[in-house]
């Protein structure tokens, strides 16, 4: 796993002129896979107030990018999945279709073909759920399927890997489709939140039993 993470972060195949650290986060023990399309340029590059996303991910935490009441990664917030406190590499593996900003030259197809299946195979023994954000990410697992229909489904299983999936609209404030289908979004988030918290609760219970046995 460390070899894979290192190869993603050091990858220069796309020859991006203003290259920053590619954005990937997780461990071989991660229970939930998060797949989104591409980090936006502002997050990939960072600002004086907020370090570049890939740099912080490489440290195994996103806390340096969050205030006490707001996570820029909105899907972690209370009004989405409410997992800011649990978001760590032991629980979550976050990878993009393009791990560098496509606005600067990141190549979705190349990055996906080079890294995605390798990542899934390494964490599959502990993997319980895939969270899929946005149409491009959904297209990898469910090609030629309508995003709205996928968001409405509660019984999705990725046929290639046999894993339960929840498809959600991307968290960008500019996401018009999410705003247009607000009720579908709210119901999908509620279902995904329940599934995530059940997995985290089971993991915590297992950890407590292990500690008790020791």
PyMOL commands that set and color helices and strands:
alter all, ss='L'
color gray80, all
select helices_A, chain A and resi 2-10+41-45+53-58+63-65+74-76+102-104+108-126+135-141+147-152+176-180+182-213
alter helices_A, ss='H'
color red, helices_A
select strands_A, chain A and resi 32-38+92-98+129-133+157-158+163-168
alter strands_A, ss='S'
color yellow, strands_A
deselect
rebuild
show_as cartoon
